Every structure is written in C-alpha cells, then in structure tokens.
Amino acid sequence: MFKQQRSIQNAVSISGVGLHTGNQT
C-alpha cells in the first residue's frame, strides 16, 4: 500500500515539480 502510494506521489511530484524545477534550472 505504501509503495503504491509513494509511486503515485512520485509521479505527481515529477509532473508538478518538473515544471517548477525546469524553469528554475
């Protein structure tokens, strides 16, 4: 259960943070 939730959170993090970090870096 935790691993599945973590996987989803990771994907969302990459999608959401990816845009922010893409602009920052």
C-alpha positions in Angstrom: 0.0 0.0 0.0 2.7 2.4 1.0 4.8 1.6 -2.1 1.8 2.2 -4.4 1.0 5.5 -2.8 4.7 6.5 -3.0 4.8 5.6 -6.6 1.8 7.8 -7.3 3.2 10.6 -5.3 6.5 10.3 -7.1 4.8 10.6 -10.5 2.8 13.6 -9.3 6.0 15.2 -7.9 7.8 14.7 -11.2 4.8 16.2 -13.1 4.3 19.1 -10.8 7.8 19.8 -9.6 9.2 19.0 -13.0 7.6 22.2 -14.4 8.9 24.3 -11.5 12.4 22.8 -11.5 12.5 23.0 -15.3 12.0 26.8 -15.0 14.4 27.2 -12.1 17.3 25.1 -13.5 
